[in-house]
Each structure stands twice: as C-alpha cells, then as structure tokens.
C-alpha cells in the first residue's frame, strides 16, 4: 500500500479515526515509526487548519504496533491567537502504542532570525547508486523509499562511529505534503548501527521533529537529504540529532531521537 493510500484510507470524524496497515510497512516485529507519526499528524490535521504550519511534533513510541488496524483519538488541547496544541493517542487492541503532541503556529514578526547554515553534500546525488531493496535482508518499509548514501558507513559494517548523509525520497508518485515529509525524515537508520558487526534489534523510544521551513511543493521525484549524527550512546541507549535538507539544499527541520539498542 503506497503512503498516499494509507493517508487516504484514514477514516472517521470528530477526533476518532481508524486505519488498517499492511505488512509492507513492517519494521521488524513492529510498524515503521515514521508512518505512525505521519498518521498521528494527519489525524490532528483534521482538527487543526493548515494556515498554522507544523512547528513541533513530539512522539513517544509506547509499544510495537503490528501491521493491522489502528484506532486514533485526536483532540485540540488549546487554541491561541498564534499557536494551537493538539494531542493524539494511537491504540491497537486497546493498548496504547504511541502518543503525540503537535504544535502548530502561525508566523509572527520577530527580530530573532537564526537558521542552520546549509552544508553541501560531499557527492552529488546523480553520482551515487541507489540502494536496492532486498526482501528478507532489511525492514519491509524500506521498499517505499529511495535511498542514496552520500557519506558515512552503512549499518552493520563494524566501523567507528561517524555522521551520515543520505539522499532520500518517497517512491510514491503522489504529491508531497506535511505528513509525507514527517515519514520521510525517519526512513534512515541511526548511525549507531554502523558500529554493529551484525544485524541486531533497535527501537526508537522518543522523537521530536521541529520544522522551520514549510515548503513541501517539490515534485515527488525530488531528492531531500538527511544528515545524522550520534550525540551520545551509553547503557544501551543512543541520542541522535538529524537535519533535514530540502531539495534546494536548504535546512528545513531538525530531528532528535532516543533509541534503545540491543547489542
């Protein structure tokens, strides 16, 4: 099922929604976390108008969601003059699998303007071979994304920790939107996996995604780039920061995640 089909199948009204996922979105024994976050954002967007851009999406992955039916409960917590806060709870079989808070805010004049500097890629996307999806040798959800690795070691290469840069895009030819970029940000594995000598489980526990650019009008075939680095790793947990760059090379969002690793 293509990403746009998943979003289009979200049914319900008045803050109560339902969606059924397919096995091609699996990530190990669970469903791809980026898809869950996108579903939650899409649900909150049914209550929050798009004239308030997404500023921050905070997700806690409470437990694994298998590729079956999910029930989503969304509500608006507060509507201010500029900022609306919404909350979402995703359940499966009466168990909470994820909770979210979305912060949506209208632009306001400010004397404070500071954005990350653009960092060029060491290689142009046209110079890099696309990674092929190989069934049974990686998570199923990867088939929905195209990846070209520009810098850094690949997972399970037993290499010293190093930052990674990867070009990414949806394979779905449907027009991009806010929720499709939410999912896109999460499609790259943590750089910590490059330190492993063999495949081992890992799981995202918390994720904060903050947008400071909101241009999603690029064609679906355009390449975005995600630059990721490990901030710290100890006691089986990894703290990671990533910067999303839009197809024009402009930094657009910052992502911070806490992973549990089992190796």
Secondary structure, DSSP 8 states (H G I E B T S, - for coil): --HHHHHHT-EEETTEEEEE--GGGEETTEE-HHHHHHHHHHHHHTTS-TTSEEEEEEEEE-S---SSEEEEEEEEEEE-SSEEEEEEEEEETTEEEEEEEEEEE-----S----------SS-GGGS------TTSS-GGGGGEEEEEEES--TTS------EEEEEEES--S---HHHHHHHHT-S--GGGGG-SS---EEEEEEEEEES-----S-TT--EEEEEEEEEEETTEEEEEEEEE-TTS-EEEEEEEEEEE--
